[in-house]
Structures are given as structure tokens and as C-alpha cells.
Amino acid sequence: MIKKAGYILLPLLILVFSNLSAQKVAVVLSGGGAKGMAHIGVLEALEENNIPIDYIVGNSMGALVGGLYAAGYTPAQMKAVLTNPDIYDFKRGNTKKEYFFFQHFEEDASWITVPFAFDEGLRARIPFNVYNIQDLDYLIMEYFAAPAAASNYNFDSLMIPFRCVATDIDSSLMIILDKGDLAKAVRASLTFPFFLRPIKVNDKLLFDGGMLDNFPVDLAQSTFNPDFIIGSQAVQNYDAPKADDVFSQLQNMLMRKADFTVDSTRGILVNIKTGNENVFQFQKVKSYVDSGYAAALRIMPELKERLKVRRSPAELEEIRKEFINKEPALIIGDVLIDGVTEKQRHYFKKSIRFKEDETVDSKIFKKQYDRLLANENVRTAYPSLCFNDSSGKYDITLTIKAADPFNIKFGGYISSSAVNQGYVYLGYRHLGKTSKQVNVSTYFGTFYNSFSVNAKYEQQGKVPFFIMADFLISRRNYFSNAKYFFEDPAPSFIVIDENYLDVNAGVPVGLSHILRLGVANLNLNTIYYQDNYFTRTDTADRSNFYFINPYIEFERSRLNRKQFPSKGSSFYLGFNYYNGEEHTIPGSTTAGAEEFRRNLDFYLASLHYQQYFHVWKPVILGLQVDAAYSNKPLLSNYVSSLLIASPYEPVMLMRTIFLENYRAYSYGGLGVKAIFELYKRLELRFEAYYYVPYQKILPSEGRSGVQLSKPFSYSYLAGTAQVVYHTAFGPIGLAVNYFEKPGDKVTFLFNIGYLIFNKSRFYR
């Protein structure tokens, strides 16, 4: 009897155990932006509890996390990479992370730039609020290139078979990505409309798969037919659109509501509580990972009860090690340029300066990629690596979109002072084997007016260089900004016209440095009274200067903003030589003076340096050093001597006021800054400056004469306290300023925009 029972039970036991061993598990990961990082915690909990994963399917951020896991990365490795805040240091808008300073023109007062082209009729590119994640693109490429090569570009041959989804924007159809470039597939699935730039995969422009299916359980079922599905839900469907919230309307129009359910007879759902904030809170990634881990542990007893199959850590480690051992090392063999013309391909090849016979891994090549992104002729660049069986190395393809040939800039400055101005710019560039640009710009307002034209020729190669011609006509009218007139004997009627033609050549020294050599034909015309006691019938004094100005300059800049910076550093060291003539015509208020001409010959060495240090969050300290040394001679009168002196203008408002106490031939200035980041783009700034002229320029003989003081016998303070809010178009500020000058020493200022002028060739 027992023998007969054994014959019956044995087949049943074999059948049961064979079913258990054959039980296959698929994990499905939803999208969710930063909240999608919660899936890392879910995978970590599954591994710790020996739950096997035989297939993995994801969308958007779920595609990134799932793709990394399928490629052999452990949850610990994913946490180390994806919770690092540095990788989310991407910019909003079309702002580059860094500029190739060798190419960068001087800063201007623009608020907005609109690029456009005429290749297919007028086509303007409105600067949508798109995130620039090109550094993250490179990181994704690096992490997926070797696993993709090891799988022979078949997602079924990864450590774990993998699928992700994207949306073809042209046909509005869901695209299942199952082979090819793994990094591209994940990046396409990540592309949330209007936030990330789309990329092409197999000539299709793809967006986030969440537009059609943010929780691809059906795909997992139809593709892999698993025995059990573990679904991980990191977000909820969006709330109903609101009448006064355009963003909520866009979300609901673009993203189809997902069915966040798993058939309870064939699987289980991990519902992660990630809060109600928007999906771009990347500073909270670590807390999202913890939320995912906690949510997975909550359902673990039920999961273990329903899923009897296990995979030991040793078995999983062996599978992972076996797959990783197939991965070829990330050594670059050739650089391919795509998306541009043949001549432009030549330009970009030269700019990368890659030697085909040298061994370069992807991390070293990242420096060349950064250099490419910083190039002003590059709008976007997308990298991809493909293993070349014949060379045993990877070919890197850089798909480049060249910058549009035309762009218009608008901007200016609005303030509570008398200084208000507008700014307009039109630029044209032609990119072939070399880069050629012509730019025209104008400032117009109460204090400063100018017209500028510059042309630049740039050639890339082993030693890149540029040649540039710059023409400027400008006027500063200090009288238009004078608060006091008859009450103040200090001169207010001062007008300075600066005109020059400058030809210079430069070479880069690294990414952020430049060495420049040039010569300018400079004309400085000044109109002034010696004091404020003049009538409408009087004529002003005129001193006109004509110089040939050869110079050499070394400059560096890594500042994060063109005004009110809080990060990085800048350095300028220049030597200018001026040889020319002074022509002075006395006005009616200068008794006994006669018209005269005389030759002038002098030099100016100047240094400017500023650096910002993050002491602790949210406090930033800044240091600024300015110095100048010159052998300029005293001129025939006090005011003309002041006019050729170097101004010290570390506070923005000082640029618009003729401050006698802060002008000297040689000086030193030291500034300290304390910046408090109150809330996101809102800052409280305190700045204090100590200024020492080597010899102060003093009036004599009733202000008609001039003399120099004893060395270091004067010193002055200046300072400002201000609240600044950095908007998308420029800063908005409210400031209290202190200068040692006649009249009110404390001034209040409200301003919008940038108080920036063309750089002077005389006041360096």
C-alpha cells in the first residue's frame, strides 16, 4: 500500500517543484521624475529578501533605474550615482553650463536671446524653459555602453531581459525599445515634453513613454509572459487641470492617465508614498529611495507568502559577475561627427583635438566633450558609444546641432535713479571649416549711449586662435545723473565720448582662460566745467585725446552670473601702453587759459580678481581685489587730470556717478562680500570695500590747477547692502549704498535688469 502511494505522490511532488523552479518574476517600474528614484529602494529590498527578478520593464525614470539594474548595477551602486546632487546640477533654459572663454564676447545687458535662421524661411527658436542635461546624457552613455556591447545590443541578452517604452511624437504611437543603443533607449523614455530635449532613435523623434503608458504592466505580460508581476508605483496620476494653472493643463493634455493596477491573482503592487510635491524635486532623491525601500518592506510578508521561489545572494552575484566579465573596457577608438555639414564636421573634429593613435578612455574624453559643449557654435550635442569589433574599441558618435546663424538680443536697465537704458543686439555667424561672426549692438538711455560693431574670425586646431576687429562709438553723460548742481562745487557737467577701432588676436589657455594681444586706435573726447558755477551762455572746456594703444591681457572667468555672481572666480591682468596727443580747448569760465596741444606717453598695469567660497549652506563669502599702477602725468587742470585717471567702481551704482574720491592713476582696493541664499533665487548681499589711492589728485589755485598728494595719505570706504532676486530675464534688486562723496553719502536704489556697458579700452 505504501509502495503504491509512493508511486502516486512522487510525480505530484516532481510537478510541484518543477512549477516552483520555473516560476518567473517580472518587475514593472513606473515613471515619476525624481520620485522614480524610489524604485532603487524597492529593488534593494527585493535583493535583501532573495526575491528573484527575471524580467524588468520600465518607463521614464523607471526605465533609467530598471535599465541600470538589468545592466548589472547593484542597488548600492545606483544609490551612489543617482543620489549624488552634482549630477542634477543642470541648468534651465538654453544656458550653457560653461562657456569656452576664448570664444566668449564681452558681457552685455541682454535679458533674452532669440536665435533664428532663414534656411527654410524665417524660423525662430523661442527659448522654452527646457532643462539642459547634456552632462547627464554623457553619464548615461558611460553607464550603459559596456553592458549594451556585452549584450550584443539585444536587450534580451542583458543580465536581466529588459524593455522600456517611449512615444513617437509623429504618429502618437507607443514604441517598445528592445534592442540597439541602450543609453539612447533609456534617454528617449526619460524625455518629458517641454522639459527635456527629445532625441532621435532610428530616425524617430521620441518622448516620454508616459504620454501613453506610465505603468507598462501589459507590455511585461505580453512580452515576457511572467508567472508573477511586482509593480512599483512611484507617483499618482495628475490632479484634474485647473483653470488658472497652465502647467497642470499641459500635464493632463500630454500624459495619459495610467492604470496603476496589477492583477491580484498574478502579482502585487508596491504603492510608494512620495508626497504631493512636483516630480522635479531632485534634492529629495535620498528620501524617495528610502520611501521605496520602506514600501517594499511593507508588502514583503505577503510577497514571500505568495512567491515561494528564491535566489540566493551568491547565485545573484555569480550571474552579475558573469555578465560584467563580458563587458569591453570603455576605450575610445574613433570620433564620428553627425548632424552637421562636411565643412562643419571638419571644424568640430579640429576643436576636439582627438589623436586616433592614443588610448583614451571615456572619462578622459569627457574633457573634450565638455569643451565641445562650451563651444558657442554648438547648440546641443548628444553622445553615443558603439563597440567596433574590428578595432576592439568604441566609436563615439557626437550628434551635433549647430547654433543658429542669426540671433537677436533685447535687454536693458530700469531703476529708481536717473539711469535707465535699453539694449538691442543683432548677430550673424557663419560656420564652415572656420567660424566667422559679425555683431552689431546699441545701448540707448539717459546716461550711456553707444553703437558697436565687431567681426571675429576663429580657427580651431592644435593651437586655436581668433582675430577680431572691434569698433565702438560711445558717450557717458554724468550731468544727466547729477543730483546736485549749484549747491555743490564739485563738477557735475562731465561728458566722456570714447571711440576706438581695436584689432586683437587671442589664444585659449584651458577652457576658461585667454591670452589676448592687440592694438587700438583710441579717441577720448571730454567736455567739462571746472565747477558748477556756470551759466547757459558759457562754453565748457574740451580735452581731446588721440592714442595708439598696444596691449597684452590675460583673463579668466568662471563666474556663474554676469552680474551679482555667487559662484566661481575671475581674474584679469593687463598691460596697456598709450602714445598720442592731448588737445585742450579752454571754455569761457577758465580765465587766462589758451588752447594747446602736447604729446602724451604712459602705461597702465591693472589687476582685477574676485573669488567666491561656499562656507556652509546657505552662506557664501566673496573676496575682491583691484589694483592699478600707471605713470600718467598730471594735465593742465584738475578735472582733465581726473578724467584720465582710473575709476574704482566695485559697486554697480558707482559706474554712473563721477566720484572724485575714487579716481586715481595708481590705487589698490580690497572688498569682502557676504551672501545669504534666503530662498532659491533670492539673496541678501553685503559688500564692503576699502580703497587707497597711491597719490590722490587734488585741486590747487582755486580748482584751475592740480597737484598730487603725498603717497597713501587718503583712504575711502564704500559699501552696499541689497536684496536681489534672480529672475529668468535678469536680477531685480533693492539696495542701500554708501560712498564718500559730497552731498548724501547714503543712497537707495531699486533696479531691474543689468547695468552693463561696453568695455572701455581706456579705463581698464
Salt bridges, closest charged atoms under 4 A:
GLU44 OE2 - LYS79 NZ 3.20
GLU47 OE2 - ARG320 NH2 2.79
ASP54 OD1 - ARG311 NH2 2.92
ASP89 OD2 - LYS567 NZ 3.92
GLU98 OE2 - ARG558 NH2 2.85
GLU107 OE2 - HIS104 NE2 3.60
ASP108 OD2 - LYS409 NZ 3.05
ASP108 OD1 - LYS562 NZ 3.62
ASP119 OD2 - ARG123 NH2 3.16
ASP135 OD2 - LYS97 NZ 2.97
ASP135 OD1 - LYS366 NZ 3.23
ASP137 OD1 - ARG187 NE 2.65
GLU142 OE2 - LYS363 NZ 3.89
ASP156 OD1 - ARG163 NH1 2.92
ASP168 OD2 - LYS204 NZ 3.80
ASP178 OD1 - LYS179 NZ 3.65
GLU277 OE2 - LYS284 NZ 3.81
GLU302 OE2 - ARG306 NH1 3.68
GLU305 OE2 - LYS308 NZ 3.92
ASP334 OD1 - LYS349 NZ 3.68
GLU342 OE1 - ARG345 NH1 2.56
ASP370 OD1 - LYS366 NZ 2.72
ASP404 OD1 - ARG123 NH1 3.64
ASP404 OD2 - ARG125 NE 2.81
ASP497 OD1 - ARG475 NE 2.62
GLU553 OE1 - ARG516 NH1 2.86
GLU553 OE2 - ARG761 NH2 3.13
GLU553 OE2 - ARG764 NH2 2.76
GLU555 OE1 - ARG516 NH1 3.44
GLU555 OE2 - LYS759 NZ 3.37
GLU581 OE1 - ARG597 NH1 3.05
GLU582 OE1 - ARG598 NE 2.99
GLU595 OE2 - HIS583 NE2 2.66
ASP626 OD1 - HIS608 ND1 2.71
GLU660 OE1 - ARG703 NH2 3.99
GLU683 OE2 - ARG561 NH1 3.12
GLU683 OE1 - ARG685 NH1 3.12
GLU683 OE1 - HIS726 NE2 3.19
GLU687 OE2 - ARG685 NE 3.45
ASP744 OD2 - LYS483 NZ 3.04
